[in-house]
Amino acid sequence: MAKEVESKEEVKNTNEKVTVKKVRLYNVVDFVKGALGSGLYPNLTKVQASGFISLMRSKDMYYVEDEMKFKEELDKFVSNL
C-alpha cells in the first residue's frame, strides 16, 4: 500500500500561498509481501526476504517514490544468493 506524504515549499513572503505537493511513497515491507505472494521469486525464502528488508533499511530505502527501485534491488539481491 502506498503512503501519501505532503511536502511544503518554503514561503519567502507572507503574501504567497503555500504549495503542497503530494508524493506517493512505497515501503519495502509491502513490496516484499507482494513479491513473496506473486510467484515471480519462487526461490525467495522468508529469511532471505527479511535480509532484503534489512539491506534496504541500511541503504536508507525503507520508503521510495518509485517501486521499480525495489524490484531492481531485489533482482540484484537474488542474483547474488
PDB file with SEQRES, HELIX, SHEET and CRYST1 records, atoms N, CA, C and O in Angstrom:
SEQRES   1 A   81  MET ALA LYS GLU VAL GLU SER LYS GLU GLU VAL LYS ASN          
SEQRES   2 A   81  THR ASN GLU LYS VAL THR VAL LYS LYS VAL ARG LEU TYR          
SEQRES   3 A   81  ASN VAL VAL ASP PHE VAL LYS GLY ALA LEU GLY SER GLY          
SEQRES   4 A   81  LEU TYR PRO ASN LEU THR LYS VAL GLN ALA SER GLY PHE          
SEQRES   5 A   81  ILE SER LEU MET ARG SER LYS ASP MET TYR TYR VAL GLU          
SEQRES   6 A   81  ASP GLU MET LYS PHE LYS GLU GLU LEU ASP LYS PHE VAL          
SEQRES   7 A   81  SER ASN LEU                                                  
HELIX    1 AA1 VAL A   28  SER A   38  1                                  11    
HELIX    2 AA2 LYS A   46  SER A   58  1                                  13    
HELIX    3 AA3 MET A   68  SER A   79  1                                  12    
SHEET    1 AA1 3 LYS A   3  LYS A   8  0                                        
SHEET    2 AA1 3 VAL A  20  ASN A  27 -1                                        
SHEET    3 AA1 3 TYR A  63  VAL A  64 -1                                        
CRYST1    1.000    1.000    1.000  90.00  90.00  90.00 P 1           1          
ATOM      1  N   MET A   1       0.845  -1.165   0.000  1.00  0.00           N  
ATOM      2  CA  MET A   1       0.000   0.000   0.000  1.00  0.00           C  
ATOM      3  C   MET A   1       0.890   1.227   0.000  1.00  0.00           C  
ATOM      4  O   MET A   1       1.853   1.293   0.765  1.00  0.00           O  
ATOM      5  N   ALA A   2       0.598   2.155  -0.808  1.00  0.00           N  
ATOM      6  CA  ALA A   2       1.386   3.379  -0.913  1.00  0.00           C  
ATOM      7  C   ALA A   2       0.970   4.373   0.157  1.00  0.00           C  
ATOM      8  O   ALA A   2      -0.185   4.421   0.579  1.00  0.00           O  
ATOM      9  N   LYS A   3       1.922   5.145   0.572  1.00  0.00           N  
ATOM     10  CA  LYS A   3       1.679   6.156   1.594  1.00  0.00           C  
ATOM     11  C   LYS A   3       1.836   7.516   0.935  1.00  0.00           C  
ATOM     12  O   LYS A   3       2.814   7.751   0.225  1.00  0.00           O  
ATOM     13  N   GLU A   4       0.890   8.407   1.160  1.00  0.00           N  
ATOM     14  CA  GLU A   4       0.983   9.738   0.590  1.00  0.00           C  
ATOM     15  C   GLU A   4       1.517  10.704   1.634  1.00  0.00           C  
ATOM     16  O   GLU A   4       1.048  10.740   2.772  1.00  0.00           O  
ATOM     17  N   VAL A   5       2.503  11.480   1.227  1.00  0.00           N  
ATOM     18  CA  VAL A   5       3.145  12.429   2.114  1.00  0.00           C  
ATOM     19  C   VAL A   5       3.076  13.796   1.464  1.00  0.00           C  
ATOM     20  O   VAL A   5       3.264  13.931   0.255  1.00  0.00           O  
ATOM     21  N   GLU A   6       2.810  14.796   2.261  1.00  0.00           N  
ATOM     22  CA  GLU A   6       2.768  16.154   1.743  1.00  0.00           C  
ATOM     23  C   GLU A   6       4.091  16.840   2.042  1.00  0.00           C  
ATOM     24  O   GLU A   6       4.583  16.791   3.169  1.00  0.00           O  
ATOM     25  N   SER A   7       4.661  17.475   1.034  1.00  0.00           N  
ATOM     26  CA  SER A   7       5.866  18.262   1.270  1.00  0.00           C  
ATOM     27  C   SER A   7       5.544  19.710   0.956  1.00  0.00           C  
ATOM     28  O   SER A   7       4.908  20.005  -0.057  1.00  0.00           O  
ATOM     29  N   LYS A   8       5.977  20.606   1.813  1.00  0.00           N  
ATOM     30  CA  LYS A   8       5.662  22.019   1.654  1.00  0.00           C  
ATOM     31  C   LYS A   8       6.915  22.783   1.253  1.00  0.00           C  
ATOM     32  O   LYS A   8       7.997  22.561   1.797  1.00  0.00           O  
ATOM     33  N   GLU A   9       6.751  23.675   0.305  1.00  0.00           N  
ATOM     34  CA  GLU A   9       7.855  24.534  -0.098  1.00  0.00           C  
ATOM     35  C   GLU A   9       7.928  25.725   0.851  1.00  0.00           C  
ATOM     36  O   GLU A   9       6.921  26.140   1.423  1.00  0.00           O  
ATOM     37  N   GLU A  10       9.122  26.262   1.007  1.00  0.00           N  
ATOM     38  CA  GLU A  10       9.290  27.396   1.907  1.00  0.00           C  
ATOM     39  C   GLU A  10       8.588  28.630   1.354  1.00  0.00           C  
ATOM     40  O   GLU A  10       8.524  28.841   0.143  1.00  0.00           O  
ATOM     41  N   VAL A  11       8.076  29.421   2.250  1.00  0.00           N  
ATOM     42  CA  VAL A  11       7.394  30.645   1.870  1.00  0.00           C  
ATOM     43  C   VAL A  11       8.335  31.814   2.136  1.00  0.00           C  
ATOM     44  O   VAL A  11       8.770  32.026   3.268  1.00  0.00           O  
ATOM     45  N   LYS A  12       8.648  32.578   1.075  1.00  0.00           N  
ATOM     46  CA  LYS A  12       9.551  33.715   1.216  1.00  0.00           C  
ATOM     47  C   LYS A  12       8.807  34.967   1.658  1.00  0.00           C  
ATOM     48  O   LYS A  12       9.347  35.793   2.393  1.00  0.00           O  
ATOM     49  N   ASN A  13       7.590  35.101   1.215  1.00  0.00           N  
ATOM     50  CA  ASN A  13       6.793  36.273   1.527  1.00  0.00           C  
ATOM     51  C   ASN A  13       5.498  35.801   2.174  1.00  0.00           C  
ATOM     52  O   ASN A  13       4.940  34.783   1.762  1.00  0.00           O  
ATOM     53  N   THR A  14       5.024  36.502   3.151  1.00  0.00           N  
ATOM     54  CA  THR A  14       3.805  36.066   3.845  1.00  0.00           C  
ATOM     55  C   THR A  14       2.565  36.182   2.960  1.00  0.00           C  
ATOM     56  O   THR A  14       1.527  35.601   3.279  1.00  0.00           O  
ATOM     57  N   ASN A  15       2.656  36.917   1.860  1.00  0.00           N  
ATOM     58  CA  ASN A  15       1.516  37.054   0.955  1.00  0.00           C  
ATOM     59  C   ASN A  15       1.417  35.885  -0.024  1.00  0.00           C  
ATOM     60  O   ASN A  15       0.386  35.712  -0.674  1.00  0.00           O  
ATOM     61  N   GLU A  16       2.471  35.086  -0.138  1.00  0.00           N  
ATOM     62  CA  GLU A  16       2.457  33.964  -1.071  1.00  0.00           C  
ATOM     63  C   GLU A  16       1.684  32.787  -0.472  1.00  0.00           C  
ATOM     64  O   GLU A  16       1.642  32.604   0.744  1.00  0.00           O  
ATOM     65  N   LYS A  17       1.090  32.015  -1.335  1.00  0.00           N  
ATOM     66  CA  LYS A  17       0.380  30.827  -0.888  1.00  0.00           C  
ATOM     67  C   LYS A  17       1.380  29.674  -0.755  1.00  0.00           C  
ATOM     68  O   LYS A  17       2.370  29.598  -1.483  1.00  0.00           O  
ATOM     69  N   VAL A  18       1.100  28.805   0.173  1.00  0.00           N  
ATOM     70  CA  VAL A  18       1.937  27.627   0.358  1.00  0.00           C  
ATOM     71  C   VAL A  18       1.476  26.570  -0.636  1.00  0.00           C  
ATOM     72  O   VAL A  18       0.292  26.237  -0.695  1.00  0.00           O  
ATOM     73  N   THR A  19       2.413  26.049  -1.411  1.00  0.00           N  
ATOM     74  CA  THR A  19       2.061  24.992  -2.348  1.00  0.00           C  
ATOM     75  C   THR A  19       2.356  23.652  -1.694  1.00  0.00           C  
ATOM     76  O   THR A  19       3.402  23.463  -1.072  1.00  0.00           O  
ATOM     77  N   VAL A  20       1.432  22.741  -1.843  1.00  0.00           N  
ATOM     78  CA  VAL A  20       1.563  21.419  -1.245  1.00  0.00           C  
ATOM     79  C   VAL A  20       1.646  20.407  -2.368  1.00  0.00           C  
ATOM     80  O   VAL A  20       0.785  20.350  -3.246  1.00  0.00           O  
ATOM     81  N   LYS A  21       2.692  19.616  -2.322  1.00  0.00           N  
ATOM     82  CA  LYS A  21       2.888  18.590  -3.334  1.00  0.00           C  
ATOM     83  C   LYS A  21       2.727  17.232  -2.662  1.00  0.00           C  
ATOM     84  O   LYS A  21       3.432  16.927  -1.700  1.00  0.00           O  
ATOM     85  N   LYS A  22       1.810  16.422  -3.160  1.00  0.00           N  
ATOM     86  CA  LYS A  22       1.618  15.088  -2.607  1.00  0.00           C  
ATOM     87  C   LYS A  22       2.559  14.126  -3.311  1.00  0.00           C  
ATOM     88  O   LYS A  22       2.645  14.094  -4.538  1.00  0.00           O  
ATOM     89  N   VAL A  23       3.259  13.347  -2.504  1.00  0.00           N  
ATOM     90  CA  VAL A  23       4.209  12.384  -3.019  1.00  0.00           C  
ATOM     91  C   VAL A  23       3.764  10.998  -2.555  1.00  0.00           C  
ATOM     92  O   VAL A  23       3.469  10.795  -1.377  1.00  0.00           O  
ATOM     93  N   ARG A  24       3.719  10.071  -3.465  1.00  0.00           N  
ATOM     94  CA  ARG A  24       3.346   8.699  -3.115  1.00  0.00           C  
ATOM     95  C   ARG A  24       4.619   7.924  -2.807  1.00  0.00           C  
ATOM     96  O   ARG A  24       5.545   7.878  -3.617  1.00  0.00           O  
ATOM     97  N   LEU A  25       4.653   7.318  -1.630  1.00  0.00           N  
ATOM     98  CA  LEU A  25       5.811   6.545  -1.200  1.00  0.00           C  
ATOM     99  C   LEU A  25       5.425   5.086  -1.025  1.00  0.00           C  
ATOM    100  O   LEU A  25       4.325   4.771  -0.571  1.00  0.00           O  
ATOM    101  N   TYR A  26       6.341   4.201  -1.390  1.00  0.00           N  
ATOM    102  CA  TYR A  26       6.140   2.764  -1.245  1.00  0.00           C  
ATOM    103  C   TYR A  26       7.131   2.254  -0.212  1.00  0.00           C  
ATOM    104  O   TYR A  26       8.285   2.682  -0.194  1.00  0.00           O  
ATOM    105  N   ASN A  27       6.688   1.336   0.656  1.00  0.00           N  
ATOM    106  CA  ASN A  27       7.621   0.805   1.638  1.00  0.00           C  
ATOM    107  C   ASN A  27       8.044  -0.610   1.267  1.00  0.00           C  
ATOM    108  O   ASN A  27       7.326  -1.331   0.573  1.00  0.00           O  
ATOM    109  N   VAL A  28       9.220  -0.989   1.743  1.00  0.00           N  
ATOM    110  CA  VAL A  28       9.833  -2.249   1.354  1.00  0.00           C  
ATOM    111  C   VAL A  28       9.087  -3.457   1.913  1.00  0.00           C  
ATOM    112  O   VAL A  28       9.086  -4.511   1.277  1.00  0.00           O  
ATOM    113  N   VAL A  29       8.462  -3.341   3.065  1.00  0.00           N  
ATOM    114  CA  VAL A  29       7.758  -4.480   3.656  1.00  0.00           C  
ATOM    115  C   VAL A  29       6.566  -4.886   2.784  1.00  0.00           C  
ATOM    116  O   VAL A  29       6.365  -6.071   2.517  1.00  0.00           O  
ATOM    117  N   ASP A  30       5.791  -3.917   2.349  1.00  0.00           N  
ATOM    118  CA  ASP A  30       4.654  -4.226   1.472  1.00  0.00           C  
ATOM    119  C   ASP A  30       5.130  -4.783   0.133  1.00  0.00           C  
ATOM    120  O   ASP A  30       4.502  -5.681  -0.428  1.00  0.00           O  
ATOM    121  N   PHE A  31       6.238  -4.250  -0.377  1.00  0.00           N  
ATOM    122  CA  PHE A  31       6.777  -4.755  -1.638  1.00  0.00           C  
ATOM    123  C   PHE A  31       7.187  -6.221  -1.499  1.00  0.00           C  
ATOM    124  O   PHE A  31       6.882  -7.039  -2.367  1.00  0.00           O  
ATOM    125  N   VAL A  32       7.872  -6.548  -0.416  1.00  0.00           N  
ATOM    126  CA  VAL A  32       8.337  -7.929  -0.214  1.00  0.00           C  
ATOM    127  C   VAL A  32       7.154  -8.874  -0.035  1.00  0.00           C  
ATOM    128  O   VAL A  32       7.177  -9.992  -0.549  1.00  0.00           O  
ATOM    129  N   LYS A  33       6.130  -8.446   0.678  1.00  0.00           N  
ATOM    130  CA  LYS A  33       4.932  -9.287   0.822  1.00  0.00           C  
ATOM    131  C   LYS A  33       4.335  -9.597  -0.545  1.00  0.00           C  
ATOM    132  O   LYS A  33       3.937 -10.729  -0.819  1.00  0.00           O  
ATOM    133  N   GLY A  34       4.279  -8.585  -1.391  1.00  0.00           N  
ATOM    134  CA  GLY A  34       3.755  -8.781  -2.738  1.00  0.00           C  
ATOM    135  C   GLY A  34       4.648  -9.683  -3.573  1.00  0.00           C  
ATOM    136  O   GLY A  34       4.160 -10.513  -4.340  1.00  0.00           O  
ATOM    137  N   ALA A  35       5.954  -9.520  -3.424  1.00  0.00           N  
ATOM    138  CA  ALA A  35       6.904 -10.332  -4.191  1.00  0.00           C  
ATOM    139  C   ALA A  35       6.835 -11.799  -3.771  1.00  0.00           C  
ATOM    140  O   ALA A  35       6.912 -12.693  -4.615  1.00  0.00           O  
ATOM    141  N   LEU A  36       6.690 -12.045  -2.477  1.00  0.00           N  
ATOM    142  CA  LEU A  36       6.582 -13.429  -1.999  1.00  0.00           C  
ATOM    143  C   LEU A  36       5.304 -14.093  -2.497  1.00  0.00           C  
ATOM    144  O   LEU A  36       5.309 -15.279  -2.826  1.00  0.00           O  
ATOM    145  N   GLY A  37       4.228 -13.347  -2.555  1.00  0.00           N  
ATOM    146  CA  GLY A  37       2.944 -13.904  -2.979  1.00  0.00           C  
ATOM    147  C   GLY A  37       2.748 -13.965  -4.483  1.00  0.00           C  
ATOM    148  O   GLY A  37       1.840 -14.647  -4.960  1.00  0.00           O  
ATOM    149  N   SER A  38       3.587 -13.262  -5.237  1.00  0.00           N  
ATOM    150  CA  SER A  38       3.359 -13.165  -6.681  1.00  0.00           C  
ATOM    151  C   SER A  38       3.861 -14.368  -7.461  1.00  0.00           C  
ATOM    152  O   SER A  38       3.352 -14.651  -8.546  1.00  0.00           O  
ATOM    153  N   GLY A  39       4.845 -15.081  -6.934  1.00  0.00           N  
ATOM    154  CA  GLY A  39       5.407 -16.202  -7.676  1.00  0.00           C  
ATOM    155  C   GLY A  39       6.547 -15.801  -8.598  1.00  0.00           C  
ATOM    156  O   GLY A  39       7.134 -16.667  -9.247  1.00  0.00           O  
ATOM    157  N   LEU A  40       6.877 -14.524  -8.678  1.00  0.00           N  
ATOM    158  CA  LEU A  40       7.993 -14.081  -9.522  1.00  0.00           C  
ATOM    159  C   LEU A  40       9.342 -14.491  -8.936  1.00  0.00           C  
ATOM    160  O   LEU A  40      10.329 -14.625  -9.659  1.00  0.00           O  
ATOM    161  N   TYR A  41       9.371 -14.686  -7.634  1.00  0.00           N  
ATOM    162  CA  TYR A  41      10.594 -15.093  -6.952  1.00  0.00           C  
ATOM    163  C   TYR A  41      10.304 -16.378  -6.168  1.00  0.00           C  
ATOM    164  O   TYR A  41      10.204 -16.348  -4.941  1.00  0.00           O  
ATOM    165  N   PRO A  42      10.168 -17.503  -6.875  1.00  0.00           N  
ATOM    166  CA  PRO A  42       9.750 -18.739  -6.194  1.00  0.00           C  
ATOM    167  C   PRO A  42      10.779 -19.274  -5.202  1.00  0.00           C  
ATOM    168  O   PRO A  42      10.412 -19.985  -4.266  1.00  0.00           O  
ATOM    169  N   ASN A  43      12.049 -18.950  -5.385  1.00  0.00           N  
ATOM    170  CA  ASN A  43      13.092 -19.465  -4.503  1.00  0.00           C  
ATOM    171  C   ASN A  43      13.412 -18.521  -3.346  1.00  0.00           C  
ATOM    172  O   ASN A  43      14.297 -18.810  -2.539  1.00  0.00           O  
ATOM    173  N   LEU A  44      12.707 -17.406  -3.258  1.00  0.00           N  
ATOM    174  CA  LEU A  44      12.932 -16.437  -2.194  1.00  0.00           C  
ATOM    175  C   LEU A  44      12.249 -16.915  -0.917  1.00  0.00           C  
ATOM    176  O   LEU A  44      11.027 -17.053  -0.867  1.00  0.00           O  
ATOM    177  N   THR A  45      13.057 -17.165   0.117  1.00  0.00           N  
ATOM    178  CA  THR A  45      12.503 -17.624   1.387  1.00  0.00           C  
ATOM    179  C   THR A  45      12.162 -16.420   2.266  1.00  0.00           C  
ATOM    180  O   THR A  45      12.538 -15.288   1.962  1.00  0.00           O  
ATOM    181  N   LYS A  46      11.455 -16.679   3.343  1.00  0.00           N  
ATOM    182  CA  LYS A  46      11.097 -15.598   4.270  1.00  0.00           C  
ATOM    183  C   LYS A  46      12.336 -15.036   4.954  1.00  0.00           C  
ATOM    184  O   LYS A  46      12.400 -13.842   5.245  1.00  0.00           O  
ATOM    185  N   VAL A  47      13.323 -15.895   5.211  1.00  0.00           N  
ATOM    186  CA  VAL A  47      14.570 -15.440   5.837  1.00  0.00           C  
ATOM    187  C   VAL A  47      15.331 -14.518   4.880  1.00  0.00           C  
ATOM    188  O   VAL A  47      15.846 -13.478   5.290  1.00  0.00           O  
ATOM    189  N   GLN A  48      15.397 -14.903   3.610  1.00  0.00           N  
ATOM    190  CA  GLN A  48      16.052 -14.054   2.612  1.00  0.00           C  
ATOM    191  C   GLN A  48      15.298 -12.747   2.441  1.00  0.00           C  
ATOM    192  O   GLN A  48      15.912 -11.693   2.275  1.00  0.00           O  
ATOM    193  N   ALA A  49      13.968 -12.805   2.480  1.00  0.00           N  
ATOM    194  CA  ALA A  49      13.158 -11.591   2.363  1.00  0.00           C  
ATOM    195  C   ALA A  49      13.436 -10.651   3.522  1.00  0.00           C  
ATOM    196  O   ALA A  49      13.502  -9.437   3.330  1.00  0.00           O  
ATOM    197  N   SER A  50      13.602 -11.196   4.723  1.00  0.00           N  
ATOM    198  CA  SER A  50      13.947 -10.366   5.886  1.00  0.00           C  
ATOM    199  C   SER A  50      15.321  -9.742   5.708  1.00  0.00           C  
ATOM    200  O   SER A  50      15.535  -8.591   6.089  1.00  0.00           O  
ATOM    201  N   GLY A  51      16.240 -10.483   5.140  1.00  0.00           N  
ATOM    202  CA  GLY A  51      17.573  -9.941   4.852  1.00  0.00           C  
ATOM    203  C   GLY A  51      17.501  -8.807   3.847  1.00  0.00           C  
ATOM    204  O   GLY A  51      18.221  -7.817   3.969  1.00  0.00           O  
ATOM    205  N   PHE A  52      16.628  -8.949   2.849  1.00  0.00           N  
ATOM    206  CA  PHE A  52      16.462  -7.890   1.854  1.00  0.00           C  
ATOM    207  C   PHE A  52      15.882  -6.633   2.495  1.00  0.00           C  
ATOM    208  O   PHE A  52      16.305  -5.520   2.181  1.00  0.00           O  
ATOM    209  N   ILE A  53      14.921  -6.807   3.385  1.00  0.00           N  
ATOM    210  CA  ILE A  53      14.332  -5.654   4.089  1.00  0.00           C  
ATOM    211  C   ILE A  53      15.407  -4.940   4.905  1.00  0.00           C  
ATOM    212  O   ILE A  53      15.473  -3.711   4.913  1.00  0.00           O  
ATOM    213  N   SER A  54      16.246  -5.712   5.590  1.00  0.00           N  
ATOM    214  CA  SER A  54      17.330  -5.109   6.377  1.00  0.00           C  
ATOM    215  C   SER A  54      18.322  -4.380   5.485  1.00  0.00           C  
ATOM    216  O   SER A  54      18.821  -3.313   5.844  1.00  0.00           O  
ATOM    217  N   LEU A  55      18.605  -4.955   4.320  1.00  0.00           N  
ATOM    218  CA  LEU A  55      19.514  -4.304   3.371  1.00  0.00           C  
ATOM    219  C   LEU A  55      18.946  -2.968   2.899  1.00  0.00           C  
ATOM    220  O   LEU A  55      19.677  -1.983   2.801  1.00  0.00           O  
ATOM    221  N   MET A  56      17.658  -2.933   2.610  1.00  0.00           N  
ATOM    222  CA  MET A  56      17.037  -1.690   2.150  1.00  0.00           C  
ATOM    223  C   MET A  56      17.027  -0.642   3.266  1.00  0.00           C  
ATOM    224  O   MET A  56      17.205   0.547   3.005  1.00  0.00           O  
ATOM    225  N   ARG A  57      16.821  -1.085   4.502  1.00  0.00           N  
ATOM    226  CA  ARG A  57      16.891  -0.143   5.627  1.00  0.00           C  
ATOM    227  C   ARG A  57      18.292   0.432   5.758  1.00  0.00           C  
ATOM    228  O   ARG A  57      18.456   1.623   6.021  1.00  0.00           O  
ATOM    229  N   SER A  58      19.310  -0.415   5.575  1.00  0.00           N  
ATOM    230  CA  SER A  58      20.688   0.061   5.711  1.00  0.00           C  
ATOM    231  C   SER A  58      21.061   1.025   4.585  1.00  0.00           C  
ATOM    232  O   SER A  58      21.940   1.868   4.758  1.00  0.00           O  
ATOM    233  N   LYS A  59      20.401   0.906   3.442  1.00  0.00           N  
ATOM    234  CA  LYS A  59      20.626   1.821   2.316  1.00  0.00           C  
ATOM    235  C   LYS A  59      19.718   3.041   2.393  1.00  0.00           C  
ATOM    236  O   LYS A  59      19.691   3.859   1.473  1.00  0.00           O  
ATOM    237  N   ASP A  60      18.973   3.165   3.492  1.00  0.00           N  
ATOM    238  CA  ASP A  60      18.018   4.254   3.687  1.00  0.00           C  
ATOM    239  C   ASP A  60      16.970   4.275   2.570  1.00  0.00           C  
ATOM    240  O   ASP A  60      16.611   5.331   2.049  1.00  0.00           O  
ATOM    241  N   MET A  61      16.495   3.085   2.222  1.00  0.00           N  
ATOM    242  CA  MET A  61      15.493   2.931   1.170  1.00  0.00           C  
ATOM    243  C   MET A  61      14.244   2.230   1.711  1.00  0.00           C  
ATOM    244  O   MET A  61      13.619   1.448   0.994  1.00  0.00           O  
ATOM    245  N   TYR A  62      13.874   2.501   2.966  1.00  0.00           N  
ATOM    246  CA  TYR A  62      12.666   1.889   3.505  1.00  0.00           C  
ATOM    247  C   TYR A  62      11.434   2.394   2.758  1.00  0.00           C  
ATOM    248  O   TYR A  62      10.514   1.627   2.474  1.00  0.00           O  
ATOM    249  N   TYR A  63      11.424   3.691   2.440  1.00  0.00           N  
ATOM    250  CA  TYR A  63      10.384   4.287   1.599  1.00  0.00           C  
ATOM    251  C   TYR A  63      11.043   4.822   0.340  1.00  0.00           C  
ATOM    252  O   TYR A  63      12.083   5.477   0.411  1.00  0.00           O  
ATOM    253  N   VAL A  64      10.445   4.548  -0.811  1.00  0.00           N  
ATOM    254  CA  VAL A  64      10.911   5.106  -2.078  1.00  0.00           C  
ATOM    255  C   VAL A  64       9.714   5.618  -2.871  1.00  0.00           C  
ATOM    256  O   VAL A  64       8.579   5.193  -2.656  1.00  0.00           O  
ATOM    257  N   GLU A  65       9.988   6.530  -3.783  1.00  0.00           N  
ATOM    258  CA  GLU A  65       8.911   7.079  -4.618  1.00  0.00           C  
ATOM    259  C   GLU A  65       8.571   6.175  -5.795  1.00  0.00           C  
ATOM    260  O   GLU A  65       7.440   6.188  -6.279  1.00  0.00           O  
ATOM    261  N   ASP A  66       9.548   5.385  -6.263  1.00  0.00           N  
ATOM    262  CA  ASP A  66       9.334   4.517  -7.415  1.00  0.00           C  
ATOM    263  C   ASP A  66       9.531   3.061  -6.994  1.00  0.00           C  
ATOM    264  O   ASP A  66      10.626   2.672  -6.587  1.00  0.00           O  
ATOM    265  N   GLU A  67       8.491   2.274  -7.091  1.00  0.00           N  
ATOM    266  CA  GLU A  67       8.532   0.880  -6.658  1.00  0.00           C  
ATOM    267  C   GLU A  67       9.501   0.038  -7.493  1.00  0.00           C  
ATOM    268  O   GLU A  67       9.953  -1.013  -7.038  1.00  0.00           O  
ATOM    269  N   MET A  68       9.818   0.481  -8.692  1.00  0.00           N  
ATOM    270  CA  MET A  68      10.760  -0.242  -9.546  1.00  0.00           C  
ATOM    271  C   MET A  68      12.158  -0.273  -8.938  1.00  0.00           C  
ATOM    272  O   MET A  68      12.943  -1.168  -9.250  1.00  0.00           O  
ATOM    273  N   LYS A  69      12.481   0.683  -8.082  1.00  0.00           N  
ATOM    274  CA  LYS A  69      13.781   0.661  -7.406  1.00  0.00           C  
ATOM    275  C   LYS A  69      13.898  -0.580  -6.537  1.00  0.00           C  
ATOM    276  O   LYS A  69      14.961  -1.197  -6.471  1.00  0.00           O  
ATOM    277  N   PHE A  70      12.806  -0.952  -5.868  1.00  0.00           N  
ATOM    278  CA  PHE A  70      12.808  -2.165  -5.064  1.00  0.00           C  
ATOM    279  C   PHE A  70      13.007  -3.397  -5.945  1.00  0.00           C  
ATOM    280  O   PHE A  70      13.759  -4.304  -5.589  1.00  0.00           O  
ATOM    281  N   LYS A  71      12.338  -3.427  -7.083  1.00  0.00           N  
ATOM    282  CA  LYS A  71      12.455  -4.579  -7.979  1.00  0.00           C  
ATOM    283  C   LYS A  71      13.882  -4.736  -8.474  1.00  0.00           C  
ATOM    284  O   LYS A  71      14.415  -5.845  -8.498  1.00  0.00           O  
ATOM    285  N   GLU A  72      14.506  -3.626  -8.871  1.00  0.00           N  
ATOM    286  CA  GLU A  72      15.893  -3.683  -9.337  1.00  0.00           C  
ATOM    287  C   GLU A  72      16.824  -4.177  -8.232  1.00  0.00           C  
ATOM    288  O   GLU A  72      17.707  -5.000  -8.475  1.00  0.00           O  
ATOM    289  N   GLU A  73      16.621  -3.673  -7.028  1.00  0.00           N  
ATOM    290  CA  GLU A  73      17.456  -4.081  -5.898  1.00  0.00           C  
ATOM    291  C   GLU A  73      17.218  -5.553  -5.536  1.00  0.00           C  
ATOM    292  O   GLU A  73      18.162  -6.270  -5.206  1.00  0.00           O  
ATOM    293  N   LEU A  74      15.961  -6.002  -5.596  1.00  0.00           N  
ATOM    294  CA  LEU A  74      15.657  -7.385  -5.283  1.00  0.00           C  
ATOM    295  C   LEU A  74      16.242  -8.321  -6.339  1.00  0.00           C  
ATOM    296  O   LEU A  74      16.727  -9.401  -6.005  1.00  0.00           O  
ATOM    297  N   ASP A  75      16.202  -7.921  -7.599  1.00  0.00           N  
ATOM    298  CA  ASP A  75      16.818  -8.734  -8.653  1.00  0.00           C  
ATOM    299  C   ASP A  75      18.320  -8.883  -8.403  1.00  0.00           C  
ATOM    300  O   ASP A  75      18.865  -9.975  -8.567  1.00  0.00           O  
ATOM    301  N   LYS A  76      18.992  -7.805  -8.012  1.00  0.00           N  
ATOM    302  CA  LYS A  76      20.429  -7.871  -7.690  1.00  0.00           C  
ATOM    303  C   LYS A  76      20.650  -8.775  -6.488  1.00  0.00           C  
ATOM    304  O   LYS A  76      21.569  -9.594  -6.480  1.00  0.00           O  
ATOM    305  N   PHE A  77      19.811  -8.626  -5.475  1.00  0.00           N  
ATOM    306  CA  PHE A  77      19.933  -9.398  -4.240  1.00  0.00           C  
ATOM    307  C   PHE A  77      19.788 -10.888  -4.528  1.00  0.00           C  
ATOM    308  O   PHE A  77      20.579 -11.691  -4.034  1.00  0.00           O  
ATOM    309  N   VAL A  78      18.791 -11.264  -5.318  1.00  0.00           N  
ATOM    310  CA  VAL A  78      18.530 -12.674  -5.622  1.00  0.00           C  
ATOM    311  C   VAL A  78      19.644 -13.248  -6.488  1.00  0.00           C  
ATOM    312  O   VAL A  78      20.016 -14.410  -6.325  1.00  0.00           O  
ATOM    313  N   SER A  79      20.173 -12.459  -7.392  1.00  0.00           N  
ATOM    314  CA  SER A  79      21.237 -12.984  -8.276  1.00  0.00           C  
ATOM    315  C   SER A  79      22.535 -13.229  -7.509  1.00  0.00           C  
ATOM    316  O   SER A  79      23.381 -13.997  -7.968  1.00  0.00           O  
ATOM    317  N   ASN A  80      22.708 -12.593  -6.353  1.00  0.00           N  
ATOM    318  CA  ASN A  80      23.921 -12.785  -5.546  1.00  0.00           C  
ATOM    319  C   ASN A  80      23.769 -13.908  -4.515  1.00  0.00           C  
ATOM    320  O   ASN A  80      24.708 -14.184  -3.768  1.00  0.00           O  
ATOM    321  N   LEU A  81      22.621 -14.548  -4.465  1.00  0.00           N  
ATOM    322  CA  LEU A  81      22.417 -15.626  -3.470  1.00  0.00           C  
ATOM    323  C   LEU A  81      23.052 -16.912  -3.945  1.00  0.00           C  
ATOM    324  O   LEU A  81      22.988 -17.926  -3.250  1.00  0.00           O  
TER     325      LEU A  81                                                      
END                                                                             
